[in-house]
Amino acid sequence: MIEQNEIDEKLLAYLLDELDDVEREEVKAWLEECECNKEYFREFQRVHLEFQWGVYAREVKSDFNVLRKKLRKHSSLQVWYGVAAAVVILLSVGGMLLWNSGEIEEKPVQVAKKVTIQPGKSQAILVLSSGEEVAMGNVSRQLEEKDGTSVVVSETGRISYQSAEGKGGITKDTARVMNRLVIPRGGEFNLTLSDGTHVWLNAETELRYPVQFNGKERVVYLKGEAYFEVSKNKEKPFLVQVDDMSVKVYGTEFNVNTYNNIETVLVTGSVSMNQGGKEVLLKPNQKGVFDQVSGKITVEDVDVLAYVSWKNGDFIFRNESLNSIMDKLSRWYGLEVLYQDAGLQDVRLSGNLKRYKDVRELFVSFEKISDARFKVQGNKVIVSSK
């Protein structure tokens, strides 16, 4: 019988991408043994990401006292000291900019005071098959599609679907019954599709999907950014269609971003990116990028936390260009960004911020660790050199 500590060590190595192909297959086989193993792994991964976040939020002290207190809440302690060791590496390699930023206290802050920039909120427009548009918010309601499917909106702003068949009714041909969910600038929303798949949608995103999945595949159409937690069904693969490129899965968690190039980041399971008859497989902790100009798909190993943290209410930026950072902040806070010095767009920065906090906190940090100056006028941000 495999010891729990041995399982934990392998799961940690799996998350850190330190296993060879044979060992990765062993972990996958263990995950497939029962639902309880998958649930354990999801909790294991959640805590692992939480500790990574703690480092970049400077909640983890150099003596790891805070870390140890958190670790005692978990049944297997030994492996999390391995996480602590990984944290030391992270600090020594990629985290020093943030870690040392606290030492720089004397530079003047140029961000305008007494200016409130409101963050985004849960909001969306649901377009029914009839073309009727219904504003979604934090009000519960129940709608009905023409095939009898119930569209249920909870008070927490989650949409779910229940078929007429599930209610004891007769399901008609639903092949052409499509809904469309539109998330505006400064919005976010989540829904549960009829097969049980959970989808989190970011700002400036549109998802088109059938109210019931018929046929041999489950296909949805995406513009923008979404995180998918796909309900497993070996008989019906799940496809995310983006123009003429698709992401094919059977049951997994991944993020798709189409704001610029088409980008897929895999958290757990396996997916493939397909375009023009070419298929590229991704492993956990990998990012695939389809360049629509060259037509090529490239794959690289990444730390998934920076790509999926938005789903859990965080912004995490790691060695990212200021232009990319401001694009993301603009979609959420509704900002207009003007650069007086175009060269600053290429400056690479690291930082983090809770999505519902004042964005000026991040600007203050960036002013301490770079030559950029941020002047806020209403929802306009002027970026200049010091």
Solvent accessible surface area in square Angstrom, and as a share of the most:
residue,aa,sasa,rsa
1,M,236,1.05
2,I,97,0.49
3,E,124,0.55
4,Q,78,0.35
5,N,61,0.31
6,E,78,0.35
7,I,26,0.13
8,D,0,0.00
9,E,83,0.37
10,K,64,0.27
11,L,2,0.01
12,L,16,0.08
13,A,18,0.14
14,Y,3,0.01
15,L,13,0.06
16,L,59,0.29
17,D,54,0.28
18,E,120,0.54
19,L,25,0.12
20,D,81,0.42
21,D,94,0.49
22,V,103,0.59
23,E,58,0.26
24,R,7,0.03
25,E,103,0.46
26,E,82,0.37
27,V,5,0.03
28,K,59,0.25
29,A,60,0.46
30,W,37,0.13
31,L,23,0.12
32,E,98,0.44
33,E,124,0.56
34,C,49,0.30
35,E,107,0.48
36,C,87,0.52
37,N,17,0.09
38,K,48,0.20
39,E,94,0.42
40,Y,68,0.26
41,F,6,0.02
42,R,85,0.31
43,E,73,0.33
44,F,8,0.03
45,Q,12,0.05
46,R,123,0.45
47,V,2,0.01
48,H,8,0.04
49,L,28,0.14
50,E,62,0.28
51,F,3,0.01
52,Q,13,0.06
53,W,32,0.11
54,G,2,0.02
55,V,3,0.02
56,Y,9,0.04
57,A,29,0.22
58,R,111,0.40
59,E,79,0.36
60,V,5,0.03
61,K,102,0.43
62,S,88,0.57
63,D,72,0.38
64,F,29,0.12
65,N,78,0.40
66,V,48,0.28
67,L,1,0.00
68,R,86,0.31
69,K,135,0.57
70,K,53,0.22
71,L,0,0.00
72,R,161,0.59
73,K,167,0.71
74,H,53,0.24
75,S,111,0.72
76,S,9,0.06
77,L,64,0.32
78,Q,103,0.46
79,V,5,0.03
80,W,8,0.03
81,Y,84,0.32
82,G,31,0.30
83,V,1,0.01
84,A,9,0.07
85,A,55,0.43
86,A,16,0.12
87,V,1,0.00
88,V,74,0.43
89,I,109,0.55
90,L,44,0.22
91,L,21,0.10
92,S,73,0.47
93,V,119,0.68
94,G,41,0.39
95,G,3,0.03
96,M,74,0.33
97,L,76,0.38
98,L,18,0.09
99,W,72,0.25
100,N,54,0.28
101,S,11,0.07
102,G,28,0.27
103,E,136,0.61
104,I,64,0.32
105,E,104,0.46
106,E,159,0.71
107,K,87,0.37
108,P,95,0.59
109,V,66,0.38
110,Q,66,0.29
111,V,12,0.07
112,A,33,0.26
113,K,171,0.72
114,K,202,0.86
115,V,32,0.18
116,T,96,0.56
117,I,2,0.01
118,Q,121,0.54
119,P,39,0.24
120,G,6,0.05
121,K,122,0.52
122,S,33,0.21
123,Q,46,0.21
124,A,3,0.03
125,I,58,0.29
126,L,0,0.00
127,V,16,0.09
128,L,15,0.07
129,S,38,0.25
130,S,94,0.60
131,G,46,0.45
132,E,97,0.44
133,E,120,0.54
134,V,11,0.07
135,A,64,0.50
136,M,8,0.04
137,G,23,0.22
138,N,99,0.51
139,V,95,0.55
140,S,57,0.37
141,R,91,0.33
142,Q,123,0.55
143,L,38,0.19
144,E,119,0.53
145,E,11,0.05
146,K,135,0.57
147,D,5,0.03
148,G,16,0.15
149,T,1,0.00
150,S,1,0.01
151,V,0,0.00
152,V,51,0.29
153,V,2,0.01
154,S,41,0.27
155,E,123,0.55
156,T,112,0.65
157,G,1,0.01
158,R,74,0.27
159,I,0,0.00
160,S,38,0.24
161,Y,22,0.08
162,Q,82,0.37
163,S,24,0.16
164,A,8,0.06
165,E,122,0.55
166,G,56,0.54
167,K,89,0.38
168,G,74,0.71
169,G,36,0.35
170,I,153,0.78
171,T,53,0.31
172,K,134,0.57
173,D,109,0.56
174,T,0,0.00
175,A,63,0.49
176,R,208,0.76
177,V,5,0.03
178,M,44,0.20
179,N,2,0.01
180,R,76,0.28
181,L,0,0.00
182,V,41,0.24
183,I,2,0.01
184,P,50,0.31
185,R,107,0.39
186,G,10,0.09
187,G,0,0.00
188,E,38,0.17
189,F,5,0.02
190,N,36,0.18
191,L,0,0.00
192,T,20,0.12
193,L,3,0.01
194,S,34,0.22
195,D,39,0.20
196,G,34,0.32
197,T,0,0.00
198,H,58,0.26
199,V,0,0.00
200,W,46,0.16
201,L,0,0.00
202,N,15,0.08
203,A,1,0.01
204,E,71,0.32
205,T,4,0.02
206,E,46,0.21
207,L,0,0.00
208,R,95,0.35
209,Y,1,0.00
210,P,17,0.10
211,V,0,0.00
212,Q,26,0.12
213,F,21,0.09
214,N,78,0.40
215,G,53,0.51
216,K,176,0.75
217,E,75,0.33
218,R,3,0.01
219,V,36,0.21
220,V,0,0.00
221,Y,78,0.30
222,L,4,0.02
223,K,133,0.56
224,G,5,0.05
225,E,13,0.06
226,A,0,0.00
227,Y,7,0.03
228,F,0,0.00
229,E,54,0.24
230,V,12,0.07
231,S,38,0.24
232,K,87,0.37
233,N,53,0.27
234,K,143,0.61
235,E,147,0.66
236,K,52,0.22
237,P,16,0.10
238,F,0,0.00
239,L,20,0.10
240,V,0,0.00
241,Q,41,0.18
242,V,6,0.03
243,D,102,0.53
244,D,92,0.47
245,M,0,0.00
246,S,12,0.08
247,V,0,0.00
248,K,59,0.25
249,V,1,0.00
250,Y,100,0.38
251,G,29,0.28
252,T,10,0.06
253,E,23,0.10
254,F,0,0.00
255,N,2,0.01
256,V,0,0.00
257,N,20,0.10
258,T,24,0.14
259,Y,48,0.18
260,N,119,0.61
261,N,64,0.33
262,I,2,0.01
263,E,34,0.15
264,T,0,0.00
265,V,1,0.00
266,L,0,0.00
267,V,4,0.03
268,T,18,0.11
269,G,29,0.28
270,S,62,0.40
271,V,4,0.02
272,S,5,0.03
273,M,0,0.00
274,N,34,0.18
275,Q,35,0.15
276,G,70,0.67
277,G,86,0.83
278,K,139,0.59
279,E,103,0.46
280,V,43,0.25
281,L,129,0.64
282,L,3,0.01
283,K,85,0.36
284,P,1,0.00
285,N,12,0.06
286,Q,32,0.14
287,K,21,0.09
288,G,0,0.00
289,V,29,0.17
290,F,8,0.03
291,D,47,0.24
292,Q,90,0.40
293,V,146,0.84
294,S,65,0.42
295,G,27,0.26
296,K,137,0.58
297,I,30,0.15
298,T,85,0.49
299,V,59,0.34
300,E,91,0.41
301,D,90,0.46
302,V,26,0.15
303,D,48,0.25
304,V,5,0.03
305,L,11,0.06
306,A,22,0.17
307,Y,56,0.21
308,V,8,0.04
309,S,5,0.03
310,W,18,0.06
311,K,48,0.21
312,N,102,0.53
313,G,21,0.20
314,D,15,0.08
315,F,12,0.05
316,I,5,0.02
317,F,2,0.01
318,R,47,0.17
319,N,95,0.49
320,E,27,0.12
321,S,20,0.13
322,L,0,0.00
323,N,58,0.30
324,S,35,0.23
325,I,0,0.00
326,M,2,0.01
327,D,57,0.29
328,K,58,0.24
329,L,0,0.00
330,S,11,0.07
331,R,33,0.12
332,W,3,0.01
333,Y,5,0.02
334,G,28,0.27
335,L,5,0.02
336,E,93,0.42
337,V,34,0.20
338,L,76,0.38
339,Y,52,0.20
340,Q,133,0.59
341,D,54,0.28
342,A,69,0.54
343,G,49,0.47
344,L,10,0.05
345,Q,51,0.23
346,D,110,0.57
347,V,46,0.26
348,R,134,0.49
349,L,4,0.02
350,S,8,0.05
351,G,2,0.02
352,N,33,0.17
353,L,10,0.05
354,K,88,0.37
355,R,3,0.01
356,Y,115,0.44
357,K,100,0.42
358,D,38,0.20
359,V,0,0.00
360,R,53,0.19
361,E,86,0.39
362,L,3,0.02
363,F,0,0.00
364,V,42,0.24
365,S,42,0.27
366,F,0,0.00
367,E,2,0.01
368,K,46,0.19
369,I,27,0.14
370,S,14,0.09
371,D,100,0.52
372,A,0,0.00
373,R,79,0.29
374,F,0,0.00
375,K,100,0.42
376,V,3,0.02
377,Q,86,0.38
378,G,45,0.43
379,N,70,0.36
380,K,68,0.29
381,V,0,0.00
382,I,25,0.13
383,V,0,0.00
384,S,20,0.13
385,S,47,0.30
386,K,95,0.40
